[in-house]
Amino acid sequence: IVSLRSIDYSRCLYIINEVLMSDLNSFRNETRDWLEANCPESMRTPMSQGDVVWGGRKVEFKDPDQKVWMDRMGERGWTCPTWPKEYGGGGLNFEENKVLQEELMRIKARPALNSFGIWMLGPALLEYGTEEQKLKHIPKIVKGEIRWCQGYSEPGSGSDLASLKTKAEDQGEQYLINGQKVWTSYADECDMIFTLVRTGPLEPKHEGISFLLIDMDQEGVTTKPIKLISGKSPFCETFFDNATAPKENLVGGLNKGWSVAKRLLQFERNMIAGMGFGSAASGSSKKSDAKPTSGLATMAKRYVGEKEDKLDDSGLRNKIIDHDMNSQAFALTLRRAAEESKKSNQGPSAASSIFKYYGTENNKLRYEIMLEAMGTKALGWDGAEFGPEELAITREWLRTKANSIEGGTSEVQLNVISKRVLELPQ
């Protein structure tokens, strides 16, 4: 038996650190080898918006390699690398996931799967779901077998979400659902919807709401795309006319849905915050020293011209420099917040409203700068005199106007920051 007095604690910590680093190096080598063997070459090329893989029963792959990549990553659990292995996740710790993200970036790998299930529902289920719900739904999210949409807002119940009227009546073994949702992203392409319903008509409005999972593939559910000013229709109206959902699909308990909803919104707002980088990836998936470049300078030079490798327009040049500096600082802030939340194992907090607010304003500003650089080329809606990229940017600029509405309006975010972060008087 060694006396405690004889232990060299500094030496012990050094040895422990060396062992951990050795394990991480081994993990990095194994990860690198696996990615080289399993990531198709076509999945290491730049990705357009139309190349995004959402999974689900109705998915149509533009390239067979998209399915190969999704299936391989899903089977390994690396579409959700930090989720528990018992539910199909990767089971990686914080440092291992950091290595994985670095190696994915090294080979310029495309995301194998994009999913509201990954970004919002899955984390909420891990906190509030029963064991049966986790075992049933989470593995399908990880593998991209089910595509989810979100049913929160209703006509007249947007910012005041708790005033929602869609009701679910108890019918013994199931609920009967009637009502309408609006701004339901991709509802016409999804398999299931996680939604808020009123199950307690006599309770105070926040206390009579439940969180329910509903299959979209039934006669009682219909969707109608909403045409936007941008010309695209990612949003839908969703109608429930005597739709049904089994009792086992109630998450978090009867009339306890508001707590689940608020937590899920924190995950959603963290996800939306990444839009502040435009086409660049969010800081949470980058190396700590990565710089999120907006590409604004490169694009602007094509329209404005340059002298001595500088934009002719000094005012525009300064705007781009400011935007890129702010984007880098924002990326590092998101990175720090992500590391702190994962180390504390607490997930996102009310501070996610800060990130959502800043991220959406940063993305809107990015497109305003683009249009300023493009000049009259930003005025086109169709016609051979405008290129495909120019037409796309104009439409995407219009689309950014919704950034400050979706996931909770900017006014709502400021109220949350005031109340939950700064703890100001009501």
N, C-alpha and C positions, 0 to 999 in steps of 0.2 A: 504494500500500500504506500503510495507516494503522498507525502505531506503536502497539503495545500500551499504551504509556504514555499515549497520548492518549485512550484509551477511557474514557468515563464509565460505569462498570458500573451505578451506580444508575439512570442514565437508560435504559440498555439493559434492565434488569429492568422498569422502569416501562413501557417501550414493549411488551415481550413480554407483560406482564400485561394491558395495554390491548387488545392484539390477541386474546389468549385470551378476555377478557371479551366482546369484540365478537363473537367466534365463538360463545360460549355464548348471548349474547343472540339471535343469529340462529337458533341451534338451538332456543331456547325459543319464538321466534315461529313457527318452522316446526312444532314439536311441538304448540303450542297450536292452530294452524290445522288440523292433521291430526286431532287429537282432537275438535275441534268438528265436523268434517265426518264423522268415522267412528264415534264412540261414540254408539250409539242413546240416546235420552232415557230409555228404560226401564232402561238399564244405569247410570244416574246416580241411582238410588234406593236406599234402605236394603235390605240383602240378608238374608234369613233363612237358616237352616241348609239348608233344602230347596232353596235357589236356587244352591247351590254347583255350579260346572261342573267336572267331572273329566275330560271327554273320553273317548276310547277308542272301540272298535268297537261297544260296547253302549250308548252314551250316548243318553239320551232328554232332549231339551230341553223344559223347561216353557214356555219363551217362545222364539219364533223369533229374537228379538234376541240371545239368548244365543249361538246359533251364529254369527250375523253378527259379534258382538263378538269371539268366540274366533277365528274365521277371519281377521278383519282384523288383529288383534294378532299372531296366529301367522304370517301371511304377512309381516308387517313384522319379525318376530323379537322383538317387544317383550314376549312372554310370558317370554322369557329375554334381557333387554336387553343383558347384558354378555357373553353367550356369543359365540364367534367367528362371523363371518358365513358362513364357509365351511361351517359345520354348521347353518346356518339361524337362528342367533342374531342379536341386534340389532347386535353389534359396538360398543356404546357404551363410552366410557371412564367412569371413576368420576364425573367432574363432569357428563357428559351424562346418565348414569343418574339422578343426583341431581335434575337438572332434570326429567326425565321423571316421576319419582315425585312431585315437587311439582305438576306439571301434572295428573297423574291425581287427586291429592288435591283440587286446586282445583275440578275438576268433579264430585267425589265419585264417581268411576268405580268400578264393581265390579271385582274381579279377573276378568280374562277367562278364566283357567284355573288350577285348583288341581291339583297333580300330585306324587306321590311321585317321578316321573321328574325333575321340575324341582328338587325340594328335596333329593333324595338320589342317585338313580342317575346323572343327567346330570353333576353335578360329579365323581362318581367315575370315570365313563367318560372325561371330559376329561383326567383325570390318568393313568388306568391302561389305558384302552382302546386297541386298535390303530386305525390310520387307517380301516380297513374298518369296524370296529365303530362308530366315531364317525359316519361317513358314513351308515351304515345306520340307527342307532337315534336319534341326537340330533335330526335334523330332525323325526322323527315325534313326539318328546317336545315339541318347541317348538310344533308345530301341533296337539297334542292328539289325534293319530291313534291312539295306543296308551296304554292305561291300565296302569300298573305297580303291583304290590304287592311286599311284602318278605317273604322266607321265611328267617327267622333262628331264632327260638325253636322248641324241640321239647319234648315231654313229658320232663321230667327234665333238660333242657338249656336253662335260662333264664338265670339269672345266670352259671352255668358254661357259657357258650355253646360253648366249644371242645370240650366233650364230646359234641357232636352226632353222631348216628348215621346220618342220611340219606346213602346212599351213591350214588355215580355210577361205574359200571363202564365201562371203556374197551372199546368194541366196534368199533374201527377208525375209521369216519367219524363216529361219534356216541357219546354216553354213554347208558347205561341207568340210570335213576334210580328208586330204591325207598326209601321212608321216609315220615315224617310231620312236618309243621310245625304249630305252634299259635300262636294270637293273630295270625293273618295278616290284617291290616286290609283289609277290602273284597275279599277274595280271590274271593268269589262274583260280583263285578262287574268283575273285571280281565281283561285280555287276556294279560299276561305277568307273570312273577315273577322277580325277581333274588334268588337264594338261595345259601346256603352248603351245600356237600355234601362228604362225605368221599371223597377220591380216593386217599388214602395211608393204608391201614389199618394199616401197620406203623410209620409215622413217629410221632414225638411228636405229641400231639393238636393242638397249634397249627400244626404243620408239614404236616399231611396234609389240609388243608382247601382247597377251591377255590371260586371265585366263578363261578356259572353262571347264564345267562339261559335260562329255560324257557317255552315257549309253553303257556298254560293251556288252550287250545282243542284238546285231544286226549283220547283215551279214557283214557289212563293218569293223568289228573289229575282229582280230584274234591274238592269243598269242602263243608263243613258248618258253617253259622253257629253261633256259641256264644251262647246266651241269657244276657244280663247282668242284674244286679239292677236296672239302670235301665230294663229293658224293651226296650232297643235291642240290635242285634246287628251292630256294625261289624266284630267279630272273627270269624274262622273257623278251623276245623281244615282243613288241606290235606293230601291224601294223594297220594303218588306210587306207582303200581303199574305198573312197567315203562314209565314215561314215558321219552321220549327228548329229547335236545337235541343239535344238531350241534356238532362240535368247535369251529367258529368262534364259538360262544357262550361260550367260556371266557374270562374277563376276568382279566388280571393274571398269567397263567401257571399251569401245573399246580402244585398244592400251595402256591400263593402267595396264596390267598384271604383269609387272616387279615389281611394288610396292607390289602387293599382294604376288608374289612369294618370295620376300626377307623377308617379314614378316612371311610367312609360314615356311620358312627355319629356322627362329629363334626358332619357336615352335618345329620343327623337331630336331634341334640340342640339345635343352634342353632334349628332349626325349631320344636321342641317348646317351647323357652324362650319363644316368643311367646305361648303360652297364658297366661302370667302376666298378660296384659292382658284376658283374657276376650274380650269381643266387640270390643274395640278392636284396631286393627292394631298390629303389632309396630313397635318403634322403627326398624327397618331400612328401613321404607317411608315414614317420616314425615320432615317437615322437622325440622331440628335444633332449632327452638324449639317443636316441637309438644308438647302436653301430652296424654298418654293418659288420658282421663277414663273412669273405670270405670262411671259412671252410677249408682253405689251410692247417692249422696245423693238423687238424684231418685226412685229406686225406694223408698228407705226412707221418704221423706216421705209417700208414699201410704198407708203402713201405720202409721207411728208418729205422724204429725202434726207440725206446726211452729208456732213462735212467733217473730215478728220474723225470718222467713226462716231460722230455724235449727231443726234437729231438737229435739223435746222431750227426747229421751233423750240426755243429755250423754255417757254412756259409749259409746253406739253412735256418736255424732257423732265422738268422738275416734278410734274404731277406723277409721271411714271416712276421716278426715283422714290418719291414719297410712298407711293402705293406698294412698291416692291419691298421697301424697308418695313412698312407696317405689316405686310403679309409675312415677312420673315419673323418679325417679333411675335405676331399672332401664332404662327406655327410653333415657335418655341414655347409659347405660353400653353398652347393646347398639349404639347408634348409633356411639359412639366405637370400639368393638371392630370393627364392620363397616368403618368407614372405614380403620382401621389395617391390617386384613387385606387390603383391596382395594388400598391403596396399596403394601403390601409384596408383593402378588400371591402370598400364601402360603395364603389361605383360612383356615378355622377351625382352632384348635389345641385342645390338651387343656383349655384354659380353657372350652371349650364345655360341659364338665361342670358348671362353676360356674353358667352361665346356665341350663342345663337344671334343675339342682337348685333354684335360686332361683325360676325361672319357674313350675315346677309347684307349689311350695309357695305361691307368691303367688296362683296361680289357685285352689287349694283353699281358701285363706283367704277369697278374694273370695266364694265360694259359701257359706262358713260365715257370713259377715257378712250375706249376703242372707237366709239362713234365719232368723237371729236377728231381722232386721227384720220378716220376714213373720209371725213368731209361729205361731199355730195354722194359718194359711193355708199353711204349709210342710208340713203333715202330710198333705195330700191325695194320693191316688193316682188316683182318678177320682171322678166325681160332679158334678152341676150346681152345687153350692155353691162349687166351685173354678174359677177362670178358666183358660184355656189357658196363659197365661204362668206362672201359679203351678204348674200341673202340670208344665210343661216345666222350670222351675227346679229343682223337687225331683228330677226324673230327671237333670238335668245335674249337680246336686250329687253324686248317687251316681256318676255317670260320672267325676267328677274324681278319685275314689279311685284310678283306674287311672293317673293322671298320674305318680305316683311309682313306677310299675312299667314302663310302656312306654318304649322307647328306652334301657333300662338302669335298674335300680332305683335309688332314692336311695342305698342302701348301696353299690352299684357306683360311682355318681358320686363319693361321698365317698372311695372307694378310689383312683379315678383322680386326683382332686384331690390327695390325699395323696402319691401316687407320682409323677405326671407334672407337677404344677404346683408343689407345695411341696417335692418331692424329699426327703420324709421317709424315714427308714430303713424297710426292708421289715419 
